[in-house]
């Protein structure tokens, strides 16, 4: 089932996005996993990277030199915790 947003996302607005595991399951278990998620956030901020990649598992992130294209979204702040993540976009 596809859910349609009641209010559309609007350019130049600020959004709080979060995702939480089920039943307190620990998603991130090492510094390497935290770093990979942080790198994924930054990598997918750009239009070309977002359009070309569909699986985080397939990407070796070198976002500082590999990112291409127009910025899709700006990350204002983020928090990666063992059981969930928060993004302010």
N, C-alpha and C positions, 0 to 999 in steps of 0.2 A: 504494500500500500504506500502510495506517495503522499506525503503531507505537503500541502501548499501553505506558504507563510501567509499569515493574516496581514502583516505589514511587510512590504518589500525592503530589502537591504538598500541603504542609501549611501552614495559616495560621500566621503568627507565626514561621516559620522563615526562615533566611537562605539565599539561593541566589546562586550565581555563574553568570551567563548570559553566553555569548560567541558571537560570530558572526564568521567569518573569510572573506575572499574566496578565490576559487580561484586557485591559482598565483601568489599574491602580487600580484594585481591591485589597483591603488590605487582605492579606492571614493570617498574624500573627497579633493578636489583644491583646496579653497579654504576660507577661514575661514567663508564663508557656508554651505558645505555642512556643516561641523562644527557651526555654530550651529543649522542647521535640524534636524539629528539630535538635538542636545541638547534643543531645543524640543519635538521629537516625543516624546522620552522623558517629559518632564514632562507634556505634554498628555494622553498616553494613560494616565497613572496614575489617572485618574478614571473611574468606571464609566460614566457617561452618555456621555462622549466616546468611550470604547472601543466602546460598543454602537452608536453612531451613525455612526462613520467607519470605512471599510474601506480607504481608500487614502491614504497619506501625501501623495501628489502632489496630492490635492484640497483639502488643508487649508492655510489661511493662518494660521499659528500666532500667536495672541496669548494664550498660555496664562495669563498673569498676570491677565487680566481675563475671559477667556472660559470657563475651565474650570467644569464643573458637576458636581454629584453627589458621591457618597461616594468616598473614596480607595480605589482598587483595590489599589495596591501602593506601597510607599515605596522610593524609590531612596536607598540608603545611600551609594553611591559609583559613579562611572562613569569610563571612560576611552575616549575616541574617538581611534583612531589611523588613519593613512591606509589601512591594509589590514584593520583589524578593530576590533571594539568589545567592551568588557567592562562588565557591570553587576553590582553587588552589590545585591540586592533583599531 
